[in-house]
Amino acid sequence: MNISTFQRNLDFIKSLYFREEWKDEDCRDTILEALEEANAKIEKAFGESLHRLDKYKPSIAAVEKVVKKFPSTLSYILDNGRIPIQSAAATNDIAGSDASEYVPILAEEGVKWKVGGEDVRGGLLLVDSSDDEENNTLQMLLNFYNEKIDIDAKRVKVLRELRDLGLLVKKDIQEQELVRCSCVKVSQKRFEYLVNWDPDALIDTRIGHPRIGQWPLIHTIFREESLFLFLKAGFEKHPNIGGLLFVKDDAEVNALDTIFNQFGTEKIMEILHPIFSPQNYYPILHHIFTKAPDHIPTFLNKFPWATQLRDHHGRSLQQAVLAAGPDIMNANNFLFPMLTDDQIREKDPITTLYPFAAMAVGEHADLEKSFYLLRRHPSVLERRSRSTMANTVTWKIRKRSDSV
């Protein structure tokens, strides 16, 4: 029997009983029971079909029609424990197919029917029971890939659609550890989309459990390709603080020391080299000299050109070290005798202090070095006096003009 014949039979039965031409109630009850059984089988058929969207590729409009007509199909569970939205978020490596484009409509309709529970956004936050790592559907969208086809850009589009629907919100990036889930080469576009949306997630995302300890994400990276993506993004989004290298854990350990211990010094320098050297623009030594002086020889040997750069404040390397205070300067003692005459005569662009003055202020002032710099160039005092006098004269002239 085809669908047209079945529909004609239903219309005939409906007409027969509606006009009361057939009044056998036992017959009617048997027919209704058969229809209920048929309806259950229809819903089961559509429920199973929603798990095979990657194979048949119906239009999104057609999927919407089905789930609105048979909303129970949104919760149809396969033997592996997945519901349709999770099957769509997964990918079929064998067939080389992907059904992630259906996730937004399944989630949107799923919210209306509380698929998966009260607060799981139509199944987006429902944990995949077949996944050993217990990823939820949203995380599956980020970390699933297909070896036969490139699905990265396609899944970025899905993320945008979910965001437009209000089903993906900014706080999810940290709370659901989405940056961690996407930080692999095959998910790079997804990773970059999330990092552009929330750059602070690179620093603020914490991995672990409050009862046993939590760590900044950069301290938990164990794959080389992931570390490269993290470090590169860190220098792009947080250049003024040295990227992610100096993000500390609760024990005050710098990420730089953590990754050196995890990967080895040579490997880390290999990873950093393509991030810095092609442009030769990043003042990495400013950060190493002031925050990790123990690693100066390693970085100085690898990036000698960085000695000539200025940071975002316009400071030279020597000025950055001086501005960090006498303790940091003393930790970099070899820089002190290398100060040129021009450097001694140059004011710090932020504090406007000459080097001799920078060494003379603060709790750990070093007056001996301050006087040494003055002896080398006492003219800086004359410059300072002239500058002060000029400012005073200018102020008096302005005051006199205002009173006239």
C-alpha positions as CSV (number, residue, x, y, z in Angstrom):
1,M,0.0,0.0,0.0
2,N,1.3,3.4,-0.9
3,I,0.7,6.7,1.0
4,S,-2.0,7.9,-1.4
5,T,-4.0,4.7,-0.9
6,F,-3.6,4.9,2.8
7,Q,-4.8,8.5,2.9
8,R,-7.9,7.7,0.8
9,N,-8.8,4.9,3.2
10,L,-8.5,7.3,6.1
11,D,-10.6,9.9,4.4
12,F,-13.2,7.2,3.6
13,I,-13.3,6.0,7.3
14,K,-13.5,9.5,8.6
15,S,-16.4,10.4,6.3
16,L,-18.2,7.1,7.1
17,Y,-18.2,7.7,10.9
18,F,-18.7,11.5,10.6
19,R,-21.9,11.0,8.8
20,E,-22.9,8.2,11.1
21,E,-23.3,5.8,8.3
22,W,-21.4,3.3,10.2
23,K,-22.1,3.0,13.9
24,D,-20.1,-0.1,14.9
25,E,-18.1,1.2,17.9
26,D,-16.0,-2.0,18.2
27,C,-14.9,-1.5,14.6
28,R,-14.2,2.2,15.3
29,D,-12.1,1.3,18.4
30,T,-10.1,-1.3,16.5
31,I,-9.4,1.2,13.7
32,L,-8.3,3.9,16.2
33,E,-6.0,1.4,17.9
34,A,-4.4,0.5,14.6
35,L,-4.0,4.2,13.8
36,E,-2.3,4.9,17.1
37,E,0.1,2.0,16.5
38,A,0.7,3.3,13.0
39,N,1.3,6.8,14.4
40,A,3.9,5.5,16.8
41,K,5.7,3.7,14.0
42,I,5.6,6.8,11.9
43,E,7.2,8.9,14.8
44,K,9.8,6.1,15.3
45,A,10.6,6.2,11.6
46,F,11.0,9.9,11.5
47,G,13.0,9.8,14.8
48,E,15.4,7.3,13.3
49,S,15.6,9.3,10.1
50,L,16.6,12.5,12.1
51,H,19.7,10.5,13.1
52,R,20.6,10.0,9.4
53,L,20.3,13.6,8.1
54,D,23.9,13.5,6.9
55,K,23.0,10.7,4.5
56,Y,19.7,12.0,3.0
57,K,20.3,15.8,3.3
58,P,16.7,17.1,3.4
59,S,16.2,20.8,3.3
60,I,16.2,22.6,6.7
61,A,12.6,23.7,6.0
62,A,11.6,20.0,5.6
63,V,13.3,19.1,8.9
64,E,11.4,22.0,10.6
65,K,8.1,20.7,9.2
66,V,8.8,17.2,10.6
67,V,9.9,18.2,14.1
68,K,6.9,20.6,14.4
69,K,4.5,17.9,13.3
70,F,6.2,15.2,15.4
71,P,8.1,17.0,18.2
72,S,8.7,13.7,20.0
73,T,11.2,12.8,17.3
74,L,13.5,15.4,18.7
75,S,14.1,13.1,21.7
76,Y,14.4,9.8,19.9
77,I,17.3,8.0,21.4
78,L,19.5,5.6,19.5
79,D,21.2,2.6,21.1
80,N,24.3,4.7,21.6
81,G,22.3,7.1,23.8
82,R,22.3,10.0,21.4
83,I,19.4,12.2,20.4
84,P,19.1,13.7,16.9
85,I,20.8,17.0,17.7
86,Q,23.9,15.0,18.9
87,S,24.0,12.9,15.8
88,A,23.9,16.0,13.8
89,A,26.7,17.6,15.8
90,A,28.8,14.4,15.4
91,T,30.3,13.6,12.0
92,N,30.4,10.5,9.8
93,D,34.1,9.8,9.0
94,I,33.3,6.7,7.1
95,A,30.9,8.3,4.7
96,G,32.7,11.6,4.7
97,S,29.5,13.5,5.6
98,D,28.4,16.1,8.1
99,A,24.9,17.2,9.3
100,S,25.9,20.1,11.6
101,E,23.8,22.6,9.5
102,Y,20.7,21.1,11.1
103,V,21.8,21.8,14.7
104,P,20.3,25.3,14.9
105,I,16.8,24.2,13.9
106,L,16.9,21.1,16.1
107,A,18.0,23.3,19.0
108,E,15.5,26.0,18.4
109,E,12.6,23.5,18.3
110,G,14.1,21.5,21.1
111,V,14.0,24.5,23.4
112,K,10.2,24.7,22.9
113,W,9.8,21.1,24.0
114,K,12.6,21.1,26.7
115,V,14.4,18.3,24.9
116,G,17.1,16.8,27.2
117,G,15.8,18.7,30.2
118,E,14.9,22.1,31.6
119,D,18.2,24.0,31.1
120,V,20.0,22.3,28.3
121,R,18.9,24.6,25.4
122,G,17.2,22.0,23.4
123,G,20.0,19.5,23.8
124,L,22.9,21.8,23.2
125,L,24.2,21.3,26.7
126,L,23.3,17.7,27.0
127,V,26.3,15.4,27.6
128,D,26.9,12.8,25.0
129,S,26.6,9.5,26.9
130,S,28.6,7.7,24.2
131,D,31.6,10.0,24.6
132,D,34.3,8.9,27.0
133,E,35.3,12.6,27.6
134,E,31.6,13.5,28.3
135,N,31.5,16.3,25.9
136,N,28.1,18.0,25.4
137,T,26.5,18.8,22.0
138,L,27.9,22.3,21.9
139,Q,31.4,21.0,22.6
140,M,31.0,18.3,19.9
141,L,30.3,21.1,17.4
142,L,33.8,22.4,18.3
143,N,36.0,19.4,18.5
144,F,34.5,17.0,15.9
145,Y,36.2,17.0,12.5
146,N,36.0,14.8,9.4
147,E,39.1,13.3,7.9
148,K,37.5,13.2,4.4
149,I,36.0,16.7,4.2
150,D,36.8,20.2,5.6
151,I,33.9,21.1,7.9
152,D,35.6,23.9,9.9
153,A,34.2,26.9,8.0
154,K,30.8,25.3,7.8
155,R,30.7,24.8,11.6
156,V,31.7,28.4,12.1
157,K,28.5,29.3,10.2
158,V,26.5,27.1,12.6
159,L,28.0,28.8,15.6
160,R,27.0,32.2,14.1
161,E,23.4,30.9,13.6
162,L,23.2,29.7,17.2
163,R,24.5,33.0,18.4
164,D,21.9,34.9,16.4
165,L,19.2,32.7,17.9
166,G,20.5,33.4,21.4
167,L,21.4,29.7,21.9
168,L,25.1,30.4,22.1
169,V,26.1,33.2,24.4
170,K,29.5,34.7,25.2
171,K,29.8,33.2,28.7
172,D,29.6,29.8,27.1
173,I,33.0,30.2,25.7
174,Q,34.6,30.0,29.2
175,E,31.9,28.1,31.1
176,Q,31.8,25.3,28.5
177,E,35.6,25.4,27.8
178,L,34.9,26.0,24.1
179,V,38.3,27.4,23.4
180,R,39.9,24.2,24.7
181,C,37.6,22.1,22.6
182,S,38.5,23.9,19.4
183,C,42.2,24.4,19.8
184,V,43.4,22.0,17.1
185,K,44.5,22.6,13.5
186,V,41.3,21.1,12.0
187,S,39.1,23.4,14.1
188,Q,41.3,26.5,13.7
189,K,38.5,28.6,12.2
190,R,36.2,27.8,15.0
191,F,38.9,28.5,17.5
192,E,39.6,31.9,15.9
193,Y,35.9,32.8,15.8
194,L,35.6,32.2,19.6
195,V,38.8,34.0,20.4
196,N,37.8,37.0,18.4
197,W,34.5,37.0,20.2
198,D,36.0,36.7,23.7
199,P,39.8,37.3,23.7
200,D,39.8,37.1,27.5
201,A,38.8,33.5,27.4
202,L,42.5,32.7,26.5
203,I,43.5,33.9,30.0
204,D,40.4,33.5,32.2
205,T,39.2,30.0,31.2
206,R,40.0,27.7,34.1
207,I,40.3,23.9,33.7
208,G,39.7,21.5,36.5
209,H,37.4,21.3,39.5
210,P,37.1,23.7,42.4
211,R,37.6,20.9,44.9
212,I,40.8,19.5,43.4
213,G,42.2,22.6,41.8
214,Q,41.8,24.7,38.7
215,W,44.4,26.0,36.3
216,P,44.5,28.6,33.5
217,L,44.0,27.0,30.2
218,I,47.6,27.7,28.9
219,H,48.9,25.6,31.9
220,T,47.0,22.5,30.7
221,I,48.0,22.2,27.0
222,F,49.8,19.0,26.2
223,R,49.6,19.0,22.3
224,E,52.2,20.9,20.3
225,E,49.7,22.1,17.6
226,S,47.3,23.3,20.3
227,L,50.1,25.2,22.1
228,F,51.1,26.9,18.8
229,L,47.5,28.1,18.2
230,F,47.2,29.3,21.8
231,L,50.5,31.2,21.9
232,K,49.9,32.8,18.5
233,A,46.4,33.9,19.5
234,G,47.8,35.2,22.8
235,F,50.3,37.4,21.2
236,E,47.7,38.7,18.8
237,K,45.0,39.4,21.4
238,H,47.1,40.3,24.4
239,P,50.4,41.7,23.1
240,N,50.9,44.3,25.8
241,I,51.3,41.7,28.6
242,G,53.5,39.2,26.7
243,G,50.7,37.1,25.3
244,L,50.0,34.1,27.5
245,L,53.6,33.3,28.5
246,F,53.3,35.1,31.9
247,V,49.8,34.0,32.9
248,K,50.3,32.5,36.4
249,D,48.6,29.6,38.1
250,D,47.6,29.6,41.7
251,A,51.1,28.7,42.8
252,E,52.4,31.8,41.0
253,V,54.2,29.8,38.3
254,N,54.5,31.5,34.9
255,A,53.0,29.6,31.9
256,L,56.5,30.0,30.3
257,D,58.0,27.8,33.0
258,T,55.1,25.3,32.8
259,I,55.5,24.8,29.0
260,F,59.3,24.7,29.2
261,N,58.9,21.8,31.7
262,Q,56.2,20.1,29.6
263,F,57.7,20.4,26.1
264,G,61.4,21.3,26.7
265,T,63.2,24.5,26.0
266,E,64.2,23.7,22.5
267,K,60.7,22.7,21.4
268,I,59.2,25.9,22.8
269,M,61.7,28.0,21.0
270,E,60.9,26.2,17.8
271,I,57.2,26.9,18.4
272,L,57.8,30.6,19.1
273,H,60.2,31.2,16.2
274,P,57.6,31.3,13.4
275,I,55.3,33.4,15.6
276,F,57.9,36.2,16.0
277,S,60.6,36.0,13.4
278,P,58.8,36.5,10.1
279,Q,57.7,40.0,11.1
280,N,60.5,40.8,13.6
281,Y,58.2,43.2,15.3
282,Y,57.3,41.9,18.7
283,P,59.3,43.2,21.7
284,I,59.5,39.8,23.4
285,L,62.7,40.7,25.2
286,H,61.0,43.6,27.0
287,H,58.8,41.0,28.7
288,I,61.6,38.4,29.3
289,F,64.0,40.9,30.8
290,T,61.4,42.2,33.2
291,K,59.3,39.1,34.0
292,A,61.5,36.1,33.4
293,P,65.2,37.1,33.6
294,D,66.3,33.5,34.1
295,H,65.4,32.9,30.5
296,I,67.3,35.9,29.0
297,P,70.1,33.9,27.4
298,T,67.7,31.6,25.7
299,F,65.6,34.3,24.2
300,L,68.4,36.7,23.5
301,N,70.2,34.0,21.5
302,K,67.0,33.2,19.5
303,F,65.6,36.7,19.0
304,P,68.6,39.1,19.0
305,W,66.8,41.6,16.7
306,A,64.3,42.3,19.5
307,T,66.9,44.3,21.4
308,Q,66.3,47.2,19.0
309,L,62.5,47.3,19.3
310,R,60.3,49.6,21.4
311,D,57.2,48.4,23.2
312,H,53.6,49.7,23.0
313,H,54.6,52.6,25.3
314,G,57.4,53.6,23.1
315,R,60.0,52.3,25.5
316,S,63.3,50.9,24.5
317,L,64.5,47.7,26.1
318,Q,66.7,49.6,28.5
319,Q,63.9,51.9,29.4
320,A,61.5,49.0,30.1
321,V,64.0,47.5,32.4
322,L,64.7,50.8,34.2
323,A,60.9,51.4,34.6
324,A,60.5,48.0,36.2
325,G,62.6,49.2,39.1
326,P,66.1,48.8,40.5
327,D,65.5,45.2,41.4
328,I,64.9,44.3,37.8
329,M,67.8,46.4,36.7
330,N,70.1,44.6,39.1
331,A,68.8,41.3,37.8
332,N,70.0,42.5,34.3
333,N,73.2,44.1,35.4
334,F,74.9,43.6,32.1
335,L,72.6,46.1,30.6
336,F,73.6,48.9,32.9
337,P,77.2,49.6,31.6
338,M,75.9,49.2,28.0
339,L,73.6,52.3,28.3
340,T,74.7,54.7,25.6
341,D,75.0,58.4,26.0
342,D,71.8,58.9,24.0
343,Q,70.0,56.4,26.2
344,I,71.2,58.2,29.4
345,R,69.9,61.5,28.0
346,E,66.5,60.1,26.9
347,K,63.5,60.5,29.2
348,D,61.1,57.6,29.7
349,P,58.0,58.3,27.5
350,I,55.6,57.4,30.3
351,T,57.2,58.5,33.6
352,T,59.3,61.3,31.9
353,L,62.2,60.4,34.2
354,Y,65.8,60.3,33.1
355,P,67.5,56.9,33.8
356,F,69.4,58.4,36.8
357,A,66.0,59.4,38.3
358,A,64.5,56.1,37.6
359,M,67.2,54.4,39.6
360,A,66.8,56.8,42.5
361,V,63.0,56.3,43.2
362,G,61.1,53.6,44.9
363,E,61.6,51.4,47.9
364,H,64.7,49.7,46.4
365,A,66.4,52.8,45.0
366,D,70.0,52.3,43.9
367,L,71.7,55.7,44.6
368,E,75.1,54.4,43.6
369,K,73.9,53.6,40.1
370,S,71.9,56.8,40.0
371,F,75.1,58.9,40.8
372,Y,77.1,56.9,38.3
373,L,74.7,57.9,35.5
374,L,74.8,61.5,36.7
375,R,78.6,61.5,36.6
376,R,78.5,60.2,33.1
377,H,76.0,62.9,32.0
378,P,75.5,65.7,34.5
379,S,73.9,67.7,31.6
380,V,70.6,66.0,32.2
381,L,70.3,68.1,35.4
382,E,70.7,71.2,33.3
383,R,68.1,69.9,30.8
384,R,65.7,69.3,33.6
385,S,66.3,72.7,35.1
386,R,65.8,74.4,31.8
387,S,62.7,72.4,31.2
388,T,61.3,73.3,34.6
389,M,62.2,76.9,34.1
390,A,60.5,77.0,30.7
391,N,57.4,75.5,32.1
392,T,57.3,78.0,34.9
393,V,57.7,81.0,32.5
394,T,55.0,79.6,30.2
395,W,52.7,79.2,33.1
396,K,53.3,82.8,34.3
397,I,52.8,84.2,30.8
398,R,49.5,82.3,30.5
399,K,48.4,83.5,33.9
400,R,49.2,87.1,33.1
401,S,47.4,86.9,29.8
402,D,44.3,85.5,31.5
403,S,44.3,88.4,34.0
404,V,44.4,91.1,31.3
